[in-house]
Amino acid sequence: MKKNLNFFRFIRLMMVMIIAFVGMNSCTTDDVAAVEEQEDNLVVFDFTSASELTAWGVDIPANGSGTNISSLSKLSATVTATNAEGANPVRVWATNSGVLDLRIYNGDALTFSVPDNYIITQISWTSANTETMDSWTPNAGTISGGVWTAPEGKTYNSITFKATATTRINVLTFGYELGTANSVAEEIPEPEPDPEAVTFDFTSGTDITAWGVSIPANGSGTNINELTNSLVTLSTQNAEGANPIRIWASNSGVLDLRAYTDDILKISVPDGYIITQISWTSANESTMDSWTPNAGTISGGVWSAPEGKTYKSISFKATGTTRMNVLTVGYQKGTANAVAEDFPESPAVTTEPVEVTLDFTSGDAVKAMGLAIPDNGAGTPLGDPIKVQDFTLKAENAEGANPVRVWATNSGVLDLRSYNGDKIICSVPDGYYISALSWTTANASSIDLWTPSAGTISQGVWTAPEGEKLSSITLTATGTARINVLKATYEKR
């Protein structure tokens, strides 16, 4: 009986072993792995913990210093740092009292990534400075209160945050799970570069000398062909017969840039850049806008581009005598989307006699000459030559004498006054000659108080020497002489 009992126990034990063996064969290792991978994984990077940092292989920085971070991994989660050019690197920082955190600086980036068979489910963080904890731009989704939220219906296995200021992380929580990402976040575009600006200060002898330009003597000018400051180049194209664009020194030594009717000033930057600003100041605000641009508009010493157009080169053509004190040109990286057309060629020079009139009794005419209207009982010197078409009137003042000037009487009546020894020079370009010159005055007794460099004067009329065709005549005052209206006629030789 005892033998039978043992036999049955043996049979039962064998059946249990067989059942267990069959059950183990029916549960594969794939099933075990699948159960483990379906769990939602959550990893924590605690940057305040010295023990955790040491476990990641990060050296604990000395107080008041940092340890740079390039990449950290925990389970399947990886955080990679990219440092902006010129910025402080992403680093674990220790304060002077030894408190630890992760610090990221403006332009630096952190990329959060998991392998291809996972998707990111959560990114959140704490910070000792809650005011800057959201100083990030993600390449997908939004950030608020230290929590990243994916766009509706989108999943990713890689997300990048770019810092928009210095920001800090104490504890970073990174969640992920099995899955296939349905989206790829785009790279964060580089921010538009800040425009740069350079100034050409034509009133500064130091700046002018630094450009390699000679400081002119008082009452004269130094012609300008080309000037370069940083990436901005100014180049000139002078009208036929006109005074050239030049640095001018007044009789008292005050400097500025002067341009004359039909002269052209070109402002340009290299390929790969665009002009963002052109503005200037002038001692004579009444003529500061005496320019025509080949694109855009000018008002109050400021050029404005046409809506939506960008240029690497703009030219201004002077519509009268005009002056600049300080020119400011802004530029930035970019590709111009427009090209300003060149100014049309000047019309062919006529062979008919040309008569010009300089009316010194008219406030509007005086302003058009580039001169300020003087206060009653005062005068405006003719520091700069006056140009009307191809005729130029220039003053040379005698040493110790009052300068040639537009004078306003106590009642506001205007005229041109010259004093003993002062000179006025009337000229036209080579290839032309002055065929007639005359003037009127309110003081008939002084109308002929002039000595011409050639020819004769009688009753306000100059006569050229017999058979001569002169391009220039100098009239030297032999007393206080006044002119109301000066008329000149010139012809092609």
PyMOL commands that set and color helices and strands:
alter all, ss='L'
color gray80, all
select helices_A, chain A and resi 2-26+29-37+50-55+205-210+285-287+363-368+444-446
alter helices_A, ss='H'
color red, helices_A
select strands_A, chain A and resi 41-46+65-68+71-74+77-82+91-94+100-104+109-113+118-125+136-138+142-144+147-149+158-163+167-169+171-178+196-201+220-223+226-229+232-237+246-249+255-259+264-268+273-280+291-293+297-299+302-304+313-318+322-324+326-333+354-359+378-381+386-388+391-396+405-408+414-418+423-427+432-439+450-452+456-458+461-463+472-477+481-483+485-492
alter strands_A, ss='S'
color yellow, strands_A
deselect
rebuild
show_as cartoon
